[in-house]
Amino acid sequence: MTQNGNTKILVVEDDQSLAELYAEWLADRYVVETVYSGEEALEAFDATVDIVLLDRMMPGLSGGEVLTRLRQYESNCQVVIVSAVTPDFDIVKMGFDAYLEKPVEADDLEDVISQMLTRAEYNEDLQELFSLIERQSTLEAVMDTDTLETSPKYQALTDQLTELEDKVERYLQNLPDRDFRVAIERLQRTAAERREQQQYQSLTEDVLDTSEEGIVVVNRDGQVVWANETTEELLGVDRDDIQGSDYSRIASESYNEYPSGEQTLSDLVTHSLENMHSEVEAIVRIPETASKEQQWLEYWSGPIKTGLYAGGRIEHYHNITERYAYEQQLEDLHAVSRDLMTADSERSIGETVATAAVSELGFEFAAIYTREEHTGRLVPLAHASTEDVTEIDLPTISEGDTPVWTTYVTRTEQLAPTRKTLQIPSQASG
């Protein structure tokens, strides 16, 4: 990282007047560039940028999404979040180097930039340590102890600090007093406390991640803060990709092909996010793909009323494919039974059964035969087939000397082995 006069700072702030104010405060000591959106930030960012002052809430790409993209570059750039949003547990995985809550003064910016320049000289392990400490300190400033102790994400954060202890110990004696004091204060945690935190985190993560229900948690800003593995399997999204992203945008991009009556899952998610205090329930169909059979999901979305994510929403996706198929079969059988009860002739009964075999039971061809009273020979009563079955001609009593049934069997054997054919010979009705 370059120093002072050569240090380049990229200010990303959608409030243009505020961005220009920051630039005015810093321009006499640093090279400052201002942009007013997440998209512009990604275009302006390159290897020459040393520090990014990043607004968190912006139209289009949010600060969190921009930060995720920036961390994908091979760069030692340090990122300072400057936001009016009071930090929550969703900052744990954001990977910023410092967090300033608006409003900020010129001295605040100067202090944090000075810290970033100093830290840039440290070993990579130390930079990671300070990044973790900043995230932990930010949470501890706004959360009570009980809330922190029951948060798996907070426990995971402290576990990461523990793992770095051995690596950074040899560097501590060379740290400036201020950073040394902060590091020591944060690293003085008992082994018993850490074990309890780890056990709690393991229990929570294991239970939720092994659930057969898809679960998505959205914060009050409409951003995804957590999704489990089953969500990936059911909806075909990558939970790491959607975490921290605007959920309505994710739904618009990924859920439009999942119908629910006259709506789509995208419509349902959008409606739930626009009505944060209401519950939404629906049945959603996930169409068949080359690698997965069609599925039916029971969708439920409701408000989170208490706890860390109060004001947000939680979604459940329950796979009801087998139950749905069973219920549909019951409905189909009910319909067939009703038709049979109202049939006024033997032919009507035969047509009802043949049609049901094709339309409801999945056969490609069905035929009902009766035995002629005087000759005992089989004659066709009714038949039905799918649209793609055209090569079958029903045999009649006039076809040659061989028995009609033999003729029919010979012809049906020409069908593909996988094709199912319903044959119902009987004395009375087939």
C-alpha positions in Angstrom: 0.0 0.0 0.0 1.2 3.5 -0.9 1.5 6.1 1.8 -0.2 9.5 2.3 0.1 11.7 -0.8 0.2 8.6 -3.0 -2.5 6.7 -1.2 -5.6 6.3 -3.4 -9.0 6.3 -1.8 -12.2 5.3 -3.6 -15.3 6.8 -2.1 -18.5 4.9 -2.9 -21.6 6.8 -1.8 -25.0 7.2 -3.5 -25.5 10.6 -1.8 -23.5 12.7 -4.2 -23.2 15.7 -1.8 -21.9 13.5 1.0 -19.4 11.8 -1.3 -18.1 15.2 -2.3 -17.8 16.2 1.3 -15.7 13.2 2.1 -13.5 14.0 -0.9 -13.1 17.5 0.3 -12.0 16.4 3.8 -9.4 14.0 2.4 -8.2 15.6 -0.9 -5.3 17.6 0.6 -3.6 14.4 1.9 -4.7 11.6 -0.5 -5.7 10.9 -4.1 -9.5 10.6 -3.9 -12.0 9.3 -6.5 -15.7 9.4 -5.9 -18.4 7.2 -7.5 -22.1 7.1 -6.7 -23.2 3.5 -7.2 -22.1 -0.1 -6.7 -21.8 -0.6 -10.4 -19.6 2.4 -10.8 -17.4 1.2 -7.9 -16.6 -2.0 -9.6 -15.8 -0.2 -12.8 -13.5 2.3 -11.0 -11.7 -0.3 -8.8 -8.3 -1.4 -9.8 -4.9 -2.4 -8.3 -4.1 1.3 -7.6 -6.9 1.7 -5.0 -5.6 1.4 -1.4 -8.7 2.1 0.6 -12.4 2.0 -0.2 -14.9 4.0 1.8 -18.1 2.1 1.0 -21.7 3.0 1.7 -23.7 -0.1 2.7 -27.2 0.7 1.5 -27.3 1.8 -2.2 -29.8 1.3 -5.1 -28.8 -1.5 -7.4 -25.7 -3.3 -6.1 -25.6 -2.9 -2.3 -22.4 -2.3 -0.4 -22.4 -5.9 0.8 -22.5 -7.1 -2.8 -19.8 -4.7 -3.9 -17.6 -5.9 -0.9 -18.1 -9.5 -1.9 -16.9 -8.7 -5.5 -14.0 -6.7 -4.3 -12.7 -9.5 -2.1 -12.6 -11.7 -5.3 -9.7 -9.6 -6.6 -6.1 -10.2 -5.9 -5.7 -7.0 -3.9 -4.5 -5.8 -0.5 -7.1 -3.0 -0.6 -8.8 -2.3 2.8 -12.5 -1.6 2.9 -14.2 0.7 5.4 -18.0 0.4 5.6 -19.6 3.9 6.2 -23.3 3.4 6.8 -26.3 4.6 8.6 -27.4 1.0 9.2 -26.9 -0.2 12.7 -24.8 -3.4 12.4 -26.4 -6.8 12.9 -25.1 -10.3 12.8 -25.1 -10.3 9.0 -21.8 -8.4 9.2 -20.0 -11.5 10.4 -19.2 -12.8 6.9 -18.9 -9.4 5.2 -15.1 -9.2 5.4 -14.7 -5.4 5.9 -11.7 -3.9 7.7 -13.5 -1.2 9.7 -17.1 -0.1 10.2 -18.2 3.6 10.8 -21.8 4.4 11.6 -23.1 7.6 10.2 -23.0 10.5 10.8 -19.2 10.7 10.6 -16.9 13.7 11.0 -13.6 14.5 9.2 -11.6 13.3 12.2 -13.4 10.0 12.1 -12.4 9.4 8.5 -8.8 10.6 9.1 -8.4 8.2 12.1 -9.8 5.2 10.4 -7.6 5.8 7.3 -4.6 6.2 9.5 -5.3 2.9 11.1 -5.8 1.2 7.7 -2.4 2.6 6.5 -0.7 1.2 9.6 -2.3 -2.2 9.4 -1.4 -2.5 5.7 2.2 -2.9 6.8 1.4 -5.9 8.9 1.5 -9.5 8.0 -1.6 -10.9 6.3 -2.5 -12.9 9.4 -2.5 -9.7 11.4 -4.7 -8.0 8.9 -7.2 -10.9 9.1 -7.0 -10.7 12.9 -7.9 -7.0 12.9 -10.7 -7.5 10.4 -12.2 -10.2 12.7 -11.7 -7.9 15.8 -13.5 -5.0 14.0 -16.5 -7.2 13.2 -16.6 -8.6 16.7 -16.2 -5.1 18.3 -19.0 -3.7 16.0 -21.4 -6.4 17.2 -20.4 -6.0 20.9 -21.2 -2.3 20.7 -24.8 -2.8 19.7 -25.8 -6.3 21.0 -26.4 -7.4 24.6 -24.4 -10.3 26.1 -27.2 -12.8 26.1 -27.9 -12.2 22.4 -24.3 -12.6 21.5 -23.9 -15.8 23.5 -26.8 -17.5 21.7 -25.7 -16.5 18.2 -23.9 -19.2 16.2 -22.4 -16.6 13.8 -20.9 -14.7 16.7 -19.5 -18.0 18.1 -18.0 -18.8 14.7 -16.4 -15.4 14.7 -14.7 -16.0 18.0 -13.6 -19.4 16.9 -11.8 -17.8 14.0 -10.0 -15.5 16.4 -8.9 -18.5 18.4 -7.4 -20.2 15.4 -5.3 -17.1 14.7 -3.9 -16.8 18.2 -0.9 -19.1 17.6 -0.1 -17.5 14.3 -0.1 -13.9 15.4 1.5 -14.2 18.9 5.0 -13.7 17.6 3.8 -10.4 15.9 2.2 -8.9 19.0 5.3 -7.4 20.5 5.9 -5.3 17.4 2.4 -3.8 17.2 1.7 -0.1 18.0 0.3 0.3 21.5 -3.3 1.0 20.4 -3.6 -2.0 18.2 -1.7 -4.2 20.7 -4.2 -3.3 23.4 -7.2 -4.0 21.3 -5.8 -7.4 20.2 -5.0 -8.5 23.7 -8.4 -7.5 25.0 -10.1 -9.5 22.4 -7.9 -12.6 22.6 -8.4 -12.9 26.4 -11.3 -15.4 26.3 -11.5 -18.6 28.4 -11.2 -22.0 26.7 -14.3 -23.2 28.5 -16.4 -20.3 27.1 -15.1 -21.0 23.6 -16.0 -24.6 23.9 -19.5 -23.8 24.9 -19.9 -21.4 22.0 -18.6 -24.0 19.6 -21.0 -26.6 20.9 -23.9 -24.3 20.5 -22.9 -23.4 17.0 -22.5 -27.0 16.0 -25.9 -27.9 17.4 -27.6 -25.1 15.6 -25.8 -25.5 12.3 -26.2 -29.3 12.3 -29.9 -29.3 13.0 -30.8 -26.6 10.4 -28.4 -27.9 7.7 -29.7 -31.4 8.0 -33.4 -30.4 7.9 -35.3 -31.9 5.1 -37.1 -28.6 4.8 -35.6 -25.7 2.8 -35.1 -22.7 5.1 -34.3 -19.1 4.1 -33.9 -16.3 6.6 -34.2 -12.7 5.3 -33.4 -9.6 7.4 -35.5 -6.4 7.7 -33.8 -4.9 4.7 -34.8 -7.8 2.5 -31.4 -9.4 2.3 -30.7 -13.1 2.6 -28.8 -13.8 5.8 -29.0 -17.6 5.8 -30.2 -20.5 3.8 -29.6 -24.2 4.4 -28.4 -27.0 2.1 -31.9 -28.3 1.4 -32.8 -24.9 -0.2 -30.0 -25.5 -2.7 -31.4 -29.0 -3.6 -35.0 -27.9 -3.9 -34.7 -24.5 -5.6 -31.4 -24.9 -7.5 -29.7 -21.8 -5.9 -26.3 -21.6 -4.4 -26.7 -20.4 -0.8 -23.2 -18.8 -0.7 -24.1 -16.8 -3.8 -27.5 -15.5 -2.5 -26.3 -14.7 1.1 -26.1 -11.0 1.6 -28.1 -10.4 -1.7 -31.4 -8.7 -2.1 -33.9 -11.6 -2.0 -36.5 -10.0 -4.3 -33.8 -9.8 -7.0 -32.7 -13.4 -6.4 -36.4 -14.5 -6.7 -36.8 -12.5 -9.9 -33.8 -14.1 -11.5 -34.2 -17.7 -10.2 -37.9 -18.4 -9.3 -39.9 -17.2 -12.4 -40.0 -20.8 -13.8 -41.7 -22.2 -10.7 -45.5 -21.9 -11.1 -48.0 -21.6 -8.3 -51.5 -21.4 -9.7 -51.6 -18.3 -11.9 -48.5 -16.9 -10.1 -44.9 -17.9 -9.7 -42.7 -18.4 -6.7 -41.0 -15.1 -7.7 -44.4 -13.4 -7.3 -45.0 -15.0 -3.9 -41.6 -13.9 -2.5 -42.0 -10.4 -3.8 -45.5 -10.2 -2.2 -44.2 -11.5 1.1 -41.3 -8.9 1.1 -43.8 -6.1 0.4 -46.0 -7.3 3.2 -43.5 -8.0 5.9 -46.1 -8.6 8.7 -48.3 -11.1 6.8 -48.0 -14.9 6.3 -48.0 -16.4 2.8 -48.8 -20.0 2.0 -49.0 -21.7 -1.4 -48.2 -24.9 -3.3 -45.3 -24.5 -5.8 -44.4 -26.8 -8.7 -40.7 -27.3 -9.6 -40.7 -28.5 -13.2 -38.8 -31.6 -14.3 -35.2 -31.1 -15.5 -32.7 -33.4 -17.2 -31.3 -34.3 -13.7 -34.4 -34.0 -11.5 -38.0 -35.2 -11.5 -40.9 -32.8 -11.1 -41.5 -31.8 -7.5 -44.2 -30.1 -5.5 -43.4 -27.9 -2.6 -45.4 -26.4 0.2 -44.3 -22.8 0.6 -44.7 -20.9 3.8 -43.4 -17.4 4.6 -43.9 -15.5 7.8 -42.6 -12.6 9.8 -39.8 -12.9 12.4 -41.2 -11.1 15.5 -38.5 -11.4 18.0 -34.7 -12.0 18.3 -31.8 -10.9 16.1 -33.8 -10.8 12.9 -37.0 -9.2 14.2 -38.7 -7.4 11.3 -37.3 -9.9 8.8 -38.9 -13.0 7.4 -38.4 -16.8 7.5 -39.4 -19.1 4.6 -40.0 -22.9 4.7 -40.1 -25.1 1.6 -41.5 -28.6 2.4 -41.3 -31.3 -0.3 -44.8 -32.7 -0.6 -44.3 -34.5 -4.0 -45.4 -37.9 -2.7 -48.3 -36.5 -0.7 -49.5 -34.4 -3.6 -49.4 -37.3 -6.0 -51.4 -39.4 -3.6 -54.0 -36.6 -3.1 -54.3 -36.2 -6.9 -54.9 -39.9 -7.3 -57.7 -39.7 -4.7 -59.2 -36.9 -6.6 -58.9 -38.8 -9.9 -60.5 -41.9 -8.4 -63.3 -39.8 -6.9 -64.0 -38.3 -10.4 -63.9 -41.7 -12.1 -66.2 -43.2 -9.4 -68.6 -40.3 -9.9 -68.6 -40.9 -13.7 -69.2 -44.6 -13.2 -72.1 -44.0 -10.9 -73.8 -41.8 -13.6 -73.0 -44.0 -16.6 -76.2 -45.3 -18.2 -74.9 -48.1 -20.4 -72.2 -50.8 -20.6 -70.4 -48.8 -23.3 -70.4 -45.6 -21.1 -68.8 -47.6 -18.3 -66.2 -49.0 -20.6 -65.3 -45.6 -22.1 -65.0 -44.1 -18.6 -62.6 -46.9 -17.4 -60.5 -46.7 -20.6 -60.2 -42.9 -20.5 -59.3 -42.9 -16.8 -56.6 -45.5 -17.4 -54.9 -43.3 -20.0 -55.5 -39.8 -18.5 -55.2 -40.6 -14.8 -53.1 -43.8 -14.4 -50.5 -43.1 -17.0 -51.2 -45.8 -19.6 -50.5 -45.0 -23.2 -53.3 -47.3 -24.5 -56.3 -49.0 -22.9 -59.0 -51.2 -24.3 -62.1 -52.8 -22.8 -63.4 -56.0 -24.4 -66.6 -58.0 -23.8 -67.2 -61.6 -24.7 -70.0 -62.1 -27.3 -72.9 -63.9 -25.6 -73.5 -66.5 -28.4 -70.0 -67.2 -29.7 -67.9 -66.5 -26.7 -65.5 -64.5 -28.8 -63.9 -61.2 -27.5 -65.1 -58.0 -29.2 -64.0 -54.4 -28.5 -66.2 -52.3 -26.3 -64.2 -49.1 -25.8 -60.6 -47.8 -26.0 -58.5 -44.7 -25.3 -54.9 -43.7 -26.1 -52.5 -40.8 -25.8 -52.0 -38.5 -28.7 -48.7 -40.1 -29.8 -50.2 -43.6 -30.0 -51.6 -44.0 -33.5 -50.3 -47.4 -34.8 -52.7 -49.6 -32.9 -55.9 -50.8 -34.7 -58.4 -52.6 -32.5 -59.1 -56.1 -33.8 -62.7 -57.1 -34.7 -64.4 -60.4 -35.0 -64.1 -60.3 -38.8 -60.3 -60.3 -38.9 -59.2 -63.8 -40.1 -59.7 -67.2 -38.6 -57.6 -66.7 -35.5 -59.2 -65.7 -32.3 -59.7 -62.0 -31.9 -57.8 -62.0 -28.6 -54.7 -63.6 -30.2 -54.8 -61.0 -32.9 -54.9 -58.2 -30.3 -52.1 -59.6 -28.2 -49.9 -60.1 -31.3 -50.3 -56.4 -32.2 -49.7 -55.1 -28.7 -46.5 -57.0 -28.5 -45.1 -54.7 -31.2 -45.2 -51.8 -28.8 -42.1 -50.5 -27.1 -41.2 -52.6 -24.0 -41.6 -49.6 -21.7 -45.1 -48.8 -22.9 -47.9 -49.9 -20.5 -51.1 -51.4 -21.9 -54.2 -52.1 -20.0 -56.1 -55.2 -21.0 -59.3 -56.1 -19.1 -61.0 -59.2 -20.5 -64.0 -60.5 -18.5 -67.3 -62.2 -19.0 -69.4 -59.1 -18.2 -67.5 -55.9 -18.9 -64.0 -56.7 -20.3 
